[in-house]
Amino acid sequence: MNAQDKKAPGQTLTILCGALWGAGLARALALELPSALFFQWPGALGAALLAALLAFSLSRALKDAAALAFVPLALPLLDLLSGDYVPWRGPVLLVGGVLLTALLLWREKFPRAAWLTLAIALPLAIYLPDLSPYVGRADTFEFQVVAPRLGIAHPSGYPLYILVGKLFSLLPVGSSAWRINLSSAVCGALAAGALYLALTERDTLTREQHLVALLTAWTLALSPTLWSRAIEAEVYTLNALLVALALWAANRWLAGRLPARLALPLLGLLAGVGMASHLTLGALLFLAAPLALQMRPSLKQLGQTAMLVLLGLAIYLYIPLRWPAINHGELMTPAHFLRFVTNAESGGALHPLAFIQDPPRWALVFRLLRLQVGWGGLGLAALGFVHLLRRRWALALGTLLAGGAWVWFNLSFYVADPDYSAFLIPAHVLLLFWLGEGALWLMSQLHERRAALAPLALTALALLPLSRLWLTGPTLDTHAQGLADETWGREALRQPLTQNAAILADSEKFPPLYFLQQVEGLRPDLDLVMRFDEAGYREELHARLAAGQPVYLARYLPGMDAYGVQSVGPLVAVGPLPTAVVDGATFGEALRLLNHTLVAAETGRQHRLNLTWQATDALTDELTVRLRLRDARGAVAWQSEERRPVAGYTTTQAWSAGQVINDSHALAWPAWLPGGRYTLEIAVGPRFAEALTPGWVALTELTLPWAAAPEPATPLRALFGAHLWLEGFDLPGEVAAESQLHFTLTGRRTADLPEEARPQFYWMPLDNARWEPPVIPEAALSANAWPQGQRVQQRYTLTAPWLPGQYRLWVSWNAGGEPLPARCGWLARAETQCALADLTVGPATAGLANFGGELVLVDSTFDVERLAPEETLAFALQWRGLRAMTADYTLFVQLLGPDGRLYGQVDTWPVQGARPTSGWTVGEELSDPHRLTLASDAPPGEYQVIVGWYLLGTMERLTVRDAAGQAVGDFYTLGTFTVGE
């Protein structure tokens, strides 16, 4: 066989890989742009042939290049074979294939510093676009305010991160908030670099082993939990960096590159400094302990190590030294310092025996570990630990002990996400270290036996960081939330608030108010107050009102009718109500609407409706406000849920005759509401009952621009005709028989359509594959009305089939009475309709309660007949998600006494805060345990246990819907129990 014959298979492989990359490029252009040219065979074949030619030409130019080095170009094959459309996946595989191929083909030897630069630079480049210039929430906001001023954060103070944040605040670029966020991004990228160094402390390393370490480091940087915390001001990426540095120091000593007399003291210093970052990093001492056994250090070395641990801990002295400067000269006592640093106030959240007493938490922790690397990554990590145990037992045992400590802490500490997930980040670093060790061992075995196959193994390993990139990247958006918070804060501070008043704000509303006041100097006269529980807010409210200080609320407090409340823009003023009588439109017999104004917001399609009410007589019913829009044809285009006046702070039964109440409603128009001119109407009525006379009353007219539609919950790509794209939909996974099914389609029109085009839907039972009669929704807007080239969202309503079962919902687009030819996917043949999704049509009585069509209460273990004061009620709720939710709803469970008052309450995210609803999948069921203690002053009588859901930002509850999909309440009664005789 001559040389030319030997090259033929290699050239064929190169051409094939190039063609696959070109086909992947055509698919990405077709689906991401979208492009009709590359959506069909001619464009796709042209791209594949051109890419194959380029790959062949490159292989000819690099005469000694191995054909298998071009294998990464075939990575887009994963996208080609999948069939479904996943945002980012195609472009990520294309770029990843080119980058890995370039690294394999590079002829010059890379120095270790170049590999390290890649390990750090790529994650940092990915993080930077996600950094928000706006103020964050919770701890992020606190660090953004505290660090530039060298203040003190909440216990345990986090002095190391405060000092790091101060350094970044001095940079001459970006906003103040952005600079502090940047500190987390840099620490996250450096953590990836330190992990790369830890994995490459070996005598000799091949190019392939450097690539293994590099890919492992990128997997850490792009893991969902670390990435989400690397784009906001938080301490967790600094924790990851310190753990990775400790691994590097340990591996460097074991490789003989760090003198034994320095290794243990260095690990001690890192442990001490680590605890100055976060107390849980004290587990680094567990990492060092087995290494100390192997080193057999002298007493002098042990003493040096102890001194360096204390030296690292000495960073905590920043807190008492700085305390007087920010607390009006007050000195911090030793007892106060100890309680502050150990965070003694949060001791109630720590349950040391939860790993035995609460077994379901093991599943939560395992799920978090699996999300970082997938099943394949877990397998590699297990292999790496076994190999490390055989090769370097002390390091293996140390990582196991340290990782076990961090897992124990996650099992024991009951906090809500995202902190719950982030506490496990140090264990993620160890997991990736084991994974890298396993991959390096496999690569060494492959190098000894079949070195030519190394590119295949590297291509498979590259899927770890690449998959994290396309799975996590689209879910991160800190800009939108930050902009919305800042816009709300500016609107609140623009209101005519009384001088030197106080605003009591919750953890979401306080950050933008405080940041705008302290950084931009808006309304410096106001006292901004945040507390951690309802009792604290009530204490502040009573004290300030007693002192004669005006008070505004940006945090919901029940029972405000005793004080009198009214809206001032997005805030609620507490105090006596005026009693002037003014004529106006009357609803029923005793409620007048005196005045109204509609104000457009500065950003987005939002308005604020300000209303002025007067109770002309005592009101016996709890009345709610209903709002709706009528379009130019007179059809109802949008209708709100029932709203309590003054953001729910008051009930109309508490209004006395003559009182005047200012009421305000934020109107954020949904993206599916078409652009155009509308009439805003109002009605008033008892909760979940008919409206009072005169029914709906027109208030004003307004014009809305078309909205730029967000990414759909379920993306897809289908082409109808030549210019109408269907880009996704939002459908539940389950619906009750004969109920109303509300859903949205997202699409765009790229050119004029020849005729009016409207969607037509079909139900098809999957058991016998027969078509139900087609349905054209009455309100279906023609696609010709869509703005050309803009992605829009449209809402449709269908009636679910009467017979329960499994169904598939199809859609076609009709123009001039005929369906447009439909291509339901990339390179698909022409059809007349496309399948949207499979749905379960359940019995109308399925589950205990349906909340807003978002989730259903499947079952409850509540079974208590009698309870005494101060006794604990324990039960579990079984939930099922009906659709993919983007919001994190808060669950409330309340114990209502015979007098209608609350005698026990919990407001939380499900599963002790560890499973926010935005992370649920369609159809997922989860058990949610609860424990409530009945108040000590609970009077005798019958009590109700009720559950419901609300959105913290708006305090709007999800309504409970009946079998027909109509709202019948906003809570569900689990059962009753009796207290006393």
SULVENDA-V106868 format. One record per residue. N is the residue number from 1. SS is DSSP state (A for helix, B for strand, O for the rest). PHI is phi in degrees with one decimal (NA if undefined). Layout:
{{N,SS,PHI} {N,SS,PHI}}
//
This chain:
{{1,O,NA} {2,O,-82.6} {3,A,-62.2} {4,A,-65.0} {5,A,-65.5} {6,A,-67.9} {7,A,-77.7} {8,A,-57.1} {9,A,-60.0} {10,A,-63.5} {11,A,-66.3} {12,A,-63.1} {13,A,-63.4} {14,A,-61.7} {15,A,-62.5} {16,A,-63.4} {17,A,-63.7} {18,A,-62.7} {19,A,-64.2} {20,A,-63.9} {21,A,-64.7} {22,A,-63.3} {23,A,-64.6} {24,A,-62.8} {25,A,-63.3} {26,A,-61.6} {27,A,-63.5} {28,A,-64.0} {29,A,-64.1} {30,A,-67.5} {31,A,-93.2} {32,A,-86.7} {33,A,-73.5} {34,O,-83.1} {35,O,-127.4} {36,A,-67.2} {37,A,-59.9} {38,A,-91.6} {39,A,-79.8} {40,O,-120.5} {41,A,-60.3} {42,A,-59.3} {43,A,-66.3} {44,A,-65.2} {45,A,-65.0} {46,A,-62.0} {47,A,-65.6} {48,A,-65.9} {49,A,-65.6} {50,A,-64.1} {51,A,-66.3} {52,A,-62.7} {53,A,-63.0} {54,A,-66.1} {55,A,-64.6} {56,A,-63.7} {57,A,-63.9} {58,A,-66.3} {59,A,-66.1} {60,A,-69.8} {61,A,-68.3} {62,O,-97.7} {63,O,-61.5} {64,O,-97.9} {65,O,-73.1} {66,O,-72.3} {67,A,-61.3} {68,A,-67.3} {69,A,-65.9} {70,A,-88.6} {71,A,-58.7} {72,A,-56.9} {73,A,-63.6} {74,A,-85.5} {75,A,-54.6} {76,A,-60.0} {77,A,-57.2} {78,A,-60.0} {79,A,-72.8} {80,A,-64.7} {81,A,-85.1} {82,A,-69.6} {83,O,86.2} {84,O,-84.3} {85,O,-102.2} {86,O,-123.1} {87,O,-56.0} {88,O,78.5} {89,A,-61.7} {90,A,-60.1} {91,A,-59.9} {92,A,-63.5} {93,A,-67.5} {94,A,-63.9} {95,A,-66.9} {96,A,-62.0} {97,A,-63.9} {98,A,-66.9} {99,A,-63.5} {100,A,-67.8} {101,A,-62.5} {102,A,-62.7} {103,A,-67.4} {104,A,-74.7} {105,A,-88.5} {106,O,-61.6} {107,O,-85.4} {108,O,-74.5} {109,O,-77.1} {110,O,-81.4} {111,O,-70.7} {112,A,-60.4} {113,A,-63.1} {114,A,-68.8} {115,A,-62.0} {116,A,-61.5} {117,A,-60.7} {118,A,-63.0} {119,A,-60.0} {120,A,-91.3} {121,A,-69.3} {122,A,-63.9} {123,A,-58.0} {124,A,-63.8} {125,A,-63.7} {126,A,-76.5} {127,A,-68.0} {128,A,-55.2} {129,O,-63.8} {130,O,-86.5} {131,O,-70.0} {132,O,-87.5} {133,O,-84.1} {134,O,-103.8} {135,O,-67.1} {136,O,-94.4} {137,O,-119.9} {138,A,50.5} {139,A,-64.3} {140,A,-57.9} {141,A,-59.1} {142,A,-60.7} {143,A,-66.2} {144,A,-64.2} {145,A,-90.0} {146,A,-75.2} {147,A,-59.7} {148,A,-61.1} {149,A,-99.4} {150,O,51.6} {151,O,-88.4} {152,O,-129.3} {153,O,-80.0} {154,O,-62.1} {155,O,-54.2} {156,O,-91.6} {157,O,96.9} {158,O,48.6} {159,A,-63.5} {160,A,-63.0} {161,A,-67.6} {162,A,-60.1} {163,A,-68.1} {164,A,-63.3} {165,A,-62.3} {166,A,-61.4} {167,A,-59.5} {168,A,-69.9} {169,A,-66.7} {170,O,-84.1} {171,O,-64.3} {172,O,-89.4} {173,O,-130.8} {174,O,68.9} {175,O,-74.6} {176,A,-60.6} {177,A,-63.0} {178,A,-63.3} {179,A,-65.2} {180,A,-71.2} {181,A,-59.8} {182,A,-60.3} {183,A,-59.5} {184,A,-68.0} {185,A,-62.2} {186,A,-64.3} {187,A,-63.0} {188,A,-64.6} {189,A,-66.7} {190,A,-66.2} {191,A,-61.5} {192,A,-62.8} {193,A,-63.7} {194,A,-65.5} {195,A,-65.5} {196,A,-58.1} {197,A,-62.3} {198,A,-62.6} {199,A,-82.3} {200,O,-109.4} {201,O,-82.7} {202,O,-136.1} {203,O,-64.1} {204,O,-132.5} {205,O,-134.6} {206,O,-81.7} {207,A,-57.2} {208,A,-64.7} {209,A,-70.5} {210,A,-59.4} {211,A,-64.8} {212,A,-60.3} {213,A,-63.7} {214,A,-63.8} {215,A,-65.4} {216,A,-65.7} {217,A,-61.6} {218,A,-66.4} {219,A,-62.4} {220,A,-61.7} {221,A,-62.1} {222,A,-100.9} {223,O,-62.4} {224,A,-55.1} {225,A,-71.0} {226,A,-65.6} {227,A,-59.8} {228,A,-64.8} {229,A,-95.2} {230,O,-82.0} {231,O,-111.1} {232,O,-144.6} {233,O,-67.1} {234,O,-154.6} {235,O,-87.1} {236,A,-72.2} {237,A,-72.3} {238,A,-63.7} {239,A,-59.6} {240,A,-61.3} {241,A,-61.7} {242,A,-67.0} {243,A,-66.4} {244,A,-64.1} {245,A,-64.9} {246,A,-64.4} {247,A,-63.5} {248,A,-62.9} {249,A,-61.9} {250,A,-65.5} {251,A,-68.8} {252,A,-66.7} {253,A,-65.9} {254,A,-66.2} {255,O,-84.6} {256,O,79.5} {257,O,-103.7} {258,O,-129.6} {259,O,-56.3} {260,A,-58.5} {261,A,-68.2} {262,A,-103.1} {263,A,-63.8} {264,A,-66.5} {265,A,-58.5} {266,A,-65.1} {267,A,-64.2} {268,A,-63.8} {269,A,-62.6} {270,A,-64.1} {271,A,-65.2} {272,A,-64.9} {273,A,-62.7} {274,A,-60.1} {275,A,-66.8} {276,A,-72.8} {277,A,-88.4} {278,O,-157.6} {279,A,-57.9} {280,A,-65.0} {281,A,-74.1} {282,A,-59.1} {283,A,-64.5} {284,A,-62.8} {285,A,-65.7} {286,A,-66.2} {287,A,-63.6} {288,A,-78.7} {289,A,-59.5} {290,A,-63.1} {291,A,-65.7} {292,A,-65.0} {293,A,-62.2} {294,A,-71.8} {295,A,-72.7} {296,O,53.5} {297,O,-70.5} {298,O,-77.9} {299,A,-61.0} {300,A,-64.1} {301,A,-66.2} {302,A,-63.4} {303,A,-64.7} {304,A,-62.0} {305,A,-62.5} {306,A,-61.5} {307,A,-64.1} {308,A,-73.4} {309,A,-59.8} {310,A,-65.5} {311,A,-62.0} {312,A,-63.7} {313,A,-66.9} {314,A,-61.3} {315,A,-59.3} {316,A,-65.4} {317,A,-62.5} {318,A,-53.5} {319,A,-66.8} {320,A,-67.5} {321,A,-70.6} {322,A,-88.1} {323,A,-52.9} {324,A,-61.2} {325,A,-67.0} {326,A,-111.7} {327,O,-130.1} {328,O,56.0} {329,O,84.4} {330,O,-66.6} {331,O,-89.7} {332,O,-90.8} {333,O,-74.9} {334,A,-56.5} {335,A,-66.1} {336,A,-64.2} {337,A,-59.0} {338,A,-65.0} {339,A,-66.5} {340,A,-67.0} {341,A,-67.9} {342,O,-85.1} {343,O,53.3} {344,A,-61.3} {345,A,-66.3} {346,A,-95.8} {347,A,-57.9} {348,A,-67.0} {349,A,-83.5} {350,B,-97.4} {351,O,-122.9} {352,O,-58.0} {353,O,-100.3} {354,A,-63.1} {355,A,-64.6} {356,A,-102.9} {357,A,-82.6} {358,O,-130.2} {359,O,-55.8} {360,A,-59.1} {361,A,-68.5} {362,A,-61.1} {363,A,-65.1} {364,A,-63.5} {365,A,-66.7} {366,A,-62.5} {367,A,-62.0} {368,A,-64.0} {369,A,-65.7} {370,A,-66.8} {371,A,-62.3} {372,A,-73.3} {373,A,-132.3} {374,A,76.4} {375,A,-65.4} {376,A,-62.1} {377,A,-64.6} {378,A,-63.1} {379,A,-63.2} {380,A,-63.3} {381,A,-64.9} {382,A,-63.4} {383,A,-62.1} {384,A,-64.8} {385,A,-64.9} {386,A,-62.3} {387,A,-64.4} {388,A,-65.4} {389,A,-62.9} {390,A,-74.8} {391,A,-95.4} {392,O,-139.3} {393,A,-60.1} {394,A,-64.5} {395,A,-68.4} {396,A,-61.2} {397,A,-66.4} {398,A,-63.6} {399,A,-66.0} {400,A,-66.6} {401,A,-66.5} {402,A,-64.7} {403,A,-62.1} {404,A,-62.7} {405,A,-64.4} {406,A,-69.6} {407,A,-66.0} {408,A,-57.8} {409,A,-63.0} {410,A,-66.4} {411,A,-68.6} {412,A,-100.2} {413,B,-97.1} {414,O,-97.2} {415,O,-133.7} {416,O,-85.3} {417,O,-68.7} {418,O,-86.1} {419,A,-62.4} {420,A,-57.4} {421,A,-67.1} {422,A,-68.3} {423,O,-62.1} {424,O,-91.7} {425,A,-57.2} {426,A,-56.4} {427,A,-68.4} {428,A,-62.0} {429,A,-61.3} {430,A,-64.9} {431,A,-60.4} {432,A,-70.0} {433,A,-63.7} {434,A,-62.0} {435,A,-58.8} {436,A,-62.8} {437,A,-62.6} {438,A,-65.5} {439,A,-66.9} {440,A,-66.0} {441,A,-64.9} {442,A,-62.3} {443,A,-66.3} {444,A,-66.2} {445,A,-65.7} {446,A,-67.1} {447,A,-63.8} {448,A,-75.0} {449,A,-104.8} {450,O,-139.2} {451,A,-59.4} {452,A,-65.3} {453,A,-87.6} {454,A,-56.0} {455,A,-58.3} {456,A,-66.0} {457,A,-65.4} {458,A,-65.8} {459,A,-62.3} {460,A,-64.3} {461,A,-65.5} {462,A,-62.1} {463,A,-65.9} {464,A,-63.7} {465,A,-67.0} {466,A,-64.9} {467,A,-66.8} {468,A,-60.7} {469,A,-65.6} {470,A,-81.6} {471,A,-81.8} {472,A,-95.2} {473,A,-50.9} {474,A,-66.3} {475,A,-87.9} {476,O,-100.6} {477,O,-153.1} {478,A,-84.9} {479,A,-66.4} {480,A,-62.4} {481,A,-65.8} {482,A,-63.1} {483,A,-63.3} {484,A,-63.3} {485,A,-64.8} {486,A,-66.0} {487,A,-62.1} {488,A,-62.1} {489,A,-61.9} {490,A,-64.3} {491,A,-63.4} {492,A,-64.4} {493,A,-76.7} {494,O,-83.2} {495,O,-69.1} {496,O,-75.8} {497,O,-80.6} {498,O,-61.7} {499,O,-58.8} {500,O,61.4} {501,O,-79.6} {502,B,-116.2} {503,B,-117.0} {504,B,-94.0} {505,B,-122.0} {506,O,-82.4} {507,O,-68.5} {508,O,-90.6} {509,A,-89.2} {510,A,-64.2} {511,A,-55.2} {512,A,-65.4} {513,A,-63.7} {514,A,-67.0} {515,A,-63.8} {516,A,-66.7} {517,A,-70.7} {518,A,-79.3} {519,A,-90.6} {520,A,-105.1} {521,O,75.3} {522,O,-77.5} {523,O,46.0} {524,O,-66.0} {525,O,-74.8} {526,O,-81.5} {527,B,-92.6} {528,B,-102.5} {529,B,-128.4} {530,O,-131.8} {531,O,-123.3} {532,O,-107.3} {533,O,-154.0} {534,A,-63.5} {535,A,-61.3} {536,A,-64.4} {537,A,-66.3} {538,A,-65.8} {539,A,-61.7} {540,A,-63.4} {541,A,-60.2} {542,A,-63.1} {543,A,-64.3} {544,A,-73.7} {545,A,-65.3} {546,A,-63.8} {547,O,-83.9} {548,O,82.3} {549,O,-88.0} {550,O,-62.1} {551,B,-128.8} {552,B,-119.5} {553,B,-109.9} {554,B,-127.4} {555,O,-149.3} {556,O,-67.6} {557,O,-131.9} {558,O,-74.1} {559,O,75.4} {560,A,-82.4} {561,A,-62.3} {562,A,-64.9} {563,O,-102.7} {564,O,89.3} {565,B,-139.3} {566,B,-156.1} {567,B,-77.9} {568,B,-129.0} {569,O,62.1} {570,O,-80.7} {571,B,-100.9} {572,B,-126.4} {573,B,-85.2} {574,B,-107.8} {575,O,155.9} {576,O,-57.8} {577,O,-99.9} {578,O,-70.2} {579,O,-125.9} {580,O,-65.1} {581,O,-101.1} {582,O,-134.0} {583,O,-72.9} {584,O,-174.2} {585,B,-64.9} {586,B,-110.6} {587,B,-110.8} {588,O,67.5} {589,O,-113.1} {590,O,-141.0} {591,B,-132.4} {592,B,-113.1} {593,B,-97.5} {594,B,-81.6} {595,B,-159.5} {596,B,-154.4} {597,B,-139.0} {598,B,-118.8} {599,B,-115.7} {600,B,-78.4} {601,O,-75.8} {602,O,-72.0} {603,O,-124.7} {604,O,71.7} {605,O,-89.0} {606,B,-136.8} {607,B,-137.0} {608,B,-122.0} {609,B,-100.1} {610,B,-102.6} {611,B,-122.0} {612,B,-123.1} {613,B,-108.1} {614,B,-140.2} {615,B,-88.3} {616,O,-81.5} {617,O,-156.0} {618,O,-63.8} {619,O,-104.5} {620,O,-89.5} {621,O,-103.9} {622,O,-81.6} {623,B,-95.7} {624,B,-125.3} {625,B,-97.6} {626,B,-121.0} {627,B,-125.9} {628,B,-155.0} {629,B,-117.3} {630,B,-109.0} {631,O,-84.7} {632,O,-63.4} {633,O,-84.0} {634,O,91.7} {635,O,-82.0} {636,B,-74.5} {637,B,-96.1} {638,B,-158.4} {639,B,-143.7} {640,O,-81.0} {641,O,-71.1} {642,O,-64.7} {643,B,-121.8} {644,O,-73.8} {645,O,-63.3} {646,A,52.7} {647,A,55.1} {648,A,84.2} {649,O,-76.4} {650,O,-140.2} {651,O,-121.0} {652,A,-66.8} {653,A,-62.9} {654,A,-84.0} {655,O,-79.5} {656,O,-93.0} {657,O,-59.4} {658,O,93.9} {659,O,-67.6} {660,B,-113.6} {661,B,-125.1} {662,B,-86.3} {663,B,-130.8} {664,B,-134.2} {665,B,-133.8} {666,B,-81.8} {667,B,-116.0} {668,B,-101.9} {669,O,-70.1} {670,O,-64.6} {671,O,-63.5} {672,O,-79.4} {673,O,-76.4} {674,O,-63.0} {675,O,-67.4} {676,B,151.2} {677,B,-99.5} {678,B,-135.1} {679,B,-110.3} {680,B,-88.4} {681,B,-121.9} {682,B,-132.7} {683,B,-143.0} {684,B,-132.7} {685,B,-167.9} {686,B,-61.8} {687,O,-60.2} {688,O,57.5} {689,O,-141.8} {690,O,-64.9} {691,B,-71.7} {692,O,-71.5} {693,O,-62.6} {694,O,-96.4} {695,O,80.4} {696,O,-82.8} {697,B,-122.3} {698,B,-73.4} {699,B,-100.2} {700,B,-163.7} {701,B,-108.9} {702,B,-148.7} {703,B,-118.2} {704,B,-111.4} {705,O,-75.3} {706,O,-66.3} {707,O,-87.1} {708,O,-79.8} {709,O,-65.8} {710,O,-74.9} {711,O,-60.0} {712,O,-68.4} {713,O,-60.2} {714,B,-123.1} {715,B,-79.2} {716,B,-156.9} {717,B,-138.5} {718,B,-139.7} {719,B,-113.1} {720,B,-109.3} {721,O,66.9} {722,O,-112.5} {723,O,-137.9} {724,B,-116.8} {725,B,-105.3} {726,B,-101.7} {727,B,-107.7} {728,B,159.3} {729,B,-156.5} {730,B,-131.6} {731,O,-125.3} {732,O,-72.0} {733,O,-90.6} {734,B,-148.3} {735,B,-147.9} {736,B,-78.7} {737,O,-58.3} {738,O,63.9} {739,O,-89.1} {740,B,-82.3} {741,B,-103.9} {742,B,-103.8} {743,B,-154.2} {744,B,-125.3} {745,B,-116.0} {746,B,-118.0} {747,B,-160.8} {748,B,-152.3} {749,B,-109.9} {750,O,-94.8} {751,O,-161.6} {752,O,-64.8} {753,O,-97.3} {754,O,-65.0} {755,O,-142.5} {756,O,-59.5} {757,B,-122.0} {758,B,-128.0} {759,B,-77.9} {760,B,-133.2} {761,B,-114.9} {762,B,-135.4} {763,B,-97.1} {764,B,-134.0} {765,B,-62.8} {766,O,-77.4} {767,O,-76.1} {768,O,-127.9} {769,O,51.9} {770,O,-107.1} {771,B,-86.6} {772,O,-81.4} {773,O,-58.3} {774,O,-66.5} {775,B,-128.5} {776,O,-113.0} {777,O,-57.6} {778,O,-60.3} {779,O,-91.1} {780,O,-65.9} {781,O,-84.9} {782,O,-65.9} {783,A,-64.8} {784,A,-63.9} {785,A,-80.9} {786,O,-68.4} {787,O,-65.4} {788,O,-62.8} {789,O,83.0} {790,O,-98.3} {791,O,-75.5} {792,B,-126.4} {793,B,-120.6} {794,B,-128.1} {795,B,-105.2} {796,B,-133.5} {797,B,-129.8} {798,B,-124.7} {799,B,-95.3} {800,O,-67.6} {801,O,-57.0} {802,O,-77.7} {803,O,-98.1} {804,O,-60.8} {805,B,156.3} {806,B,-97.7} {807,B,-129.3} {808,B,-118.0} {809,B,-99.2} {810,B,-114.5} {811,B,-139.1} {812,B,-131.5} {813,B,-120.1} {814,B,-97.7} {815,B,-133.1} {816,O,63.3} {817,O,83.7} {818,B,-120.4} {819,B,-71.5} {820,O,-68.6} {821,O,-60.4} {822,B,-117.3} {823,B,-111.1} {824,O,-87.7} {825,O,176.7} {826,O,-60.5} {827,O,64.1} {828,O,-76.2} {829,O,-77.0} {830,B,-68.2} {831,B,-125.3} {832,O,-109.6} {833,O,-152.1} {834,B,-124.6} {835,B,-76.1} {836,B,-92.5} {837,B,-162.3} {838,B,-94.4} {839,B,-126.8} {840,B,-95.1} {841,B,-96.7} {842,B,-95.8} {843,O,-59.5} {844,O,-61.5} {845,O,-102.2} {846,O,-62.9} {847,O,76.4} {848,O,-85.2} {849,B,-159.4} {850,B,-104.1} {851,B,-103.3} {852,O,62.3} {853,O,70.5} {854,O,-96.1} {855,B,-153.4} {856,B,-130.2} {857,B,-83.0} {858,B,-76.8} {859,B,-159.9} {860,B,-147.1} {861,O,-95.5} {862,O,-61.1} {863,O,-157.2} {864,O,-128.5} {865,O,-102.6} {866,B,-135.3} {867,O,-150.5} {868,O,-107.0} {869,O,-53.6} {870,O,73.1} {871,O,-82.6} {872,B,-104.2} {873,B,-100.7} {874,B,-118.6} {875,B,-162.3} {876,B,-131.1} {877,B,-112.0} {878,B,-109.0} {879,B,-111.0} {880,B,-136.8} {881,B,-78.4} {882,O,-93.4} {883,O,-152.4} {884,O,-74.0} {885,O,-98.6} {886,O,-97.1} {887,O,-96.2} {888,O,-101.9} {889,O,-81.7} {890,B,-97.8} {891,B,-91.1} {892,B,-118.6} {893,B,-125.9} {894,B,-129.9} {895,B,-106.0} {896,B,-98.5} {897,O,-81.5} {898,O,-64.6} {899,O,-92.8} {900,O,83.6} {901,O,-88.4} {902,B,-86.2} {903,B,-125.3} {904,B,167.4} {905,B,-158.7} {906,B,-139.3} {907,B,-121.5} {908,B,-158.5} {909,O,-79.9} {910,O,-61.0} {911,O,53.7} {912,O,54.2} {913,O,87.6} {914,O,-85.7} {915,O,-129.1} {916,O,-60.1} {917,A,-64.6} {918,A,-65.7} {919,A,-98.6} {920,O,-76.5} {921,O,-102.6} {922,O,-60.9} {923,O,85.6} {924,O,-69.5} {925,B,-113.0} {926,B,-145.8} {927,B,-91.5} {928,B,-125.9} {929,B,-78.7} {930,B,-141.8} {931,B,-137.8} {932,B,-124.9} {933,B,-102.7} {934,O,-72.1} {935,O,-60.2} {936,O,-68.5} {937,O,-98.1} {938,O,-65.8} {939,O,-77.0} {940,O,-64.6} {941,B,137.8} {942,B,-95.4} {943,B,-116.5} {944,B,-106.1} {945,B,-110.6} {946,B,-119.2} {947,B,-131.4} {948,B,-167.0} {949,B,-133.2} {950,B,-147.6} {951,B,-99.5} {952,O,-58.0} {953,O,-62.8} {954,O,-117.1} {955,O,62.7} {956,B,-80.5} {957,B,-89.2} {958,O,-74.3} {959,O,-81.0} {960,B,-85.7} {961,B,-108.5} {962,O,-84.7} {963,O,-62.2} {964,O,-89.1} {965,O,87.0} {966,O,-88.1} {967,B,-71.4} {968,B,-124.6} {969,B,173.9} {970,O,-128.5} {971,O,-156.7} {972,B,-124.2} {973,B,-89.3} {974,B,-68.5} {975,B,169.1} {976,B,-131.5} {977,B,-146.8} {978,B,-115.9} {979,B,-115.7} {980,O,81.3} {981,O,-74.6}}
//
